[in-house]
């Protein structure tokens, strides 16, 4: 039995038409997403959903490298659901009550229907298929496509401008805008037919300063996870000026390997920097006196003798960095923890070379 039937044939408001009519009105009102308060969802829920997607895209394209990922944080949007539900209930309660107050059962049913409709709408945006468009298109074309009950929406979301390095300007990061208008069907993408939320987008950007070459990113979406899986221009690798000239190529390769997820290769390149630098600095006559190929420990010991006498012992040590990199290589593992270790070793190596340069330029007696 309908929770509203206790109020008699006149329905909640005493209007003619009987319960069948009123039940139909209520069902239409709370179950059809197009009947929702558009200003509320547009001002709060949909805007927060789009903000979350834009923030994740910006983080991915500005701070991550190939095969690295970010997870979209929809927490703010989800936290708004109770507030929007309450506001929607107050508005709909006024419409359906008129001069009669519904039973508690009717009130609870109305609240539950509103809550479920909003939750379904949120799921539609988060789990459904997307069209990613430029801001101009987003403002002129309706955001959601299809809103029939139990249908997953295909939604349009505007991509953000980003800051990244420009190979033509050879500096940065510079602001980059969408390179061209997307059209109402969005930028090109490939979709997995077995899943509405498995998509791979091709997003073009252009430097706001020079407006020359188009930088295209390939972004894989798997639900709420975004992964950078390709780009048509690899970013320029900046080599610190304190890295010895003959080791710059190894340093560049170490960074590229790290940024593309090959931590073992990055560690090997970084250890090569240390080893080759030892050979460069230690007099070859001294190395020749060692029987067979010198070990890393032997080279590190000889290298320590080439440092200035007043070189602080608490400065980062190349010997320790060499040993730590060897641990990574011999572990055969590539994961987030190993990468964190590698980055700390790289920082230590940078610190050592900075100190060496400082002592050469400003010798302390």
C-alpha positions, 0 to 999 in steps of 0.5 A: 500500500502507498504510504500516502493512501491513509489520507484518503481519495483526495490525496495529500493536498485534497486535490481531485484525481485520487491516489493514482494520480498523486502517486504518479506525480510523486513517482515522477517528481522524485525518480526522474532526474530531469525533475530535480532542482537543477539550480541546486545540483548545478550549483553544488553537486555537478560543479563539485564533480567537475572541479574534482575531475579538473583538479585530478587532470591538472595534478596528473598533467602537471606533476606526474609522468608516464604510467603514473596515476592519480585518483579523483577525489569526489569526497567534497561532492559526496559530502554535499549529498545530505545538504542537497537532499534536505534542501530538495526535500523542503522544496518538494514537501511544500509542493506535495503537502499543501494543506495536509501533512503527510504521515511519517511514513510518507515523509520517510518515503519522500526523503528516501526517494530523493536521497536515492535519486541524488545518489543515482545521479552521482553514480551516473556522473562518476561511473558513467561514460564521459565526454571531455570538452573545452570550456567554451563547448561546456558552456554552450552544450548541455552537460548530461546526455540521457536521463531515463531511469536506470540509464547511466548518463554520458556527461560532459566535463570541461578540461582545465588549463594546465602549466607545463614545459614548452619545448619551443619556449625551452622554459616553463612551466608555462600556461597551456590551453586546450589546443582546439575546440572539442565539439559537442562530442568531446575530444577523441577517445577510445572506450572499452565496450564492456565498461562505461567508465574505461576510456582512453582520451586524447587531449591536445594542449598548446602553449599560451605564450608561443602557440606553436606545437600542439602537445597531446596527452593520452589519458586512460580512465578506469573509473575514478583512476586517471593514468598518463599513458602517453604524450607526443613530446617528451618533456625537456629534462633539465640537468642541474649545473652542478652535475659533472659534464661527462655524467650528464647523459647518465643523469638524464637517462636516470631521470627519464627511466624514473619518470617512466616507471623503470626504477631499476634502470634509473638506479643503474644509471645513477650508480653509473654516474658515481662509478664513472665519476670515481674513474674520472677523479681518481688518478688512473695511475692509482687505479692501475695499482689495484689487481683486477677490476676495482670494487665500488668500495675500493673506488669510494675509498680512493675517491674520499682521499681526493676530497678537500681535507676540510670537506665535512664528513656529515655531507652526503656520501657518494659511497653510501649512495653507491651502496644504497643504489646497489641494494635497489638493483639487487632487490629486483623490485619496482614499487612506490617504496623503492621509488621513494628510496631512489629519490632520496638517494638522488637528493643525496647525490645532488647534495654531494655534487653541490658541496663539491662545487661549492668547495671548488669555487669557494675553498675554505681553509 
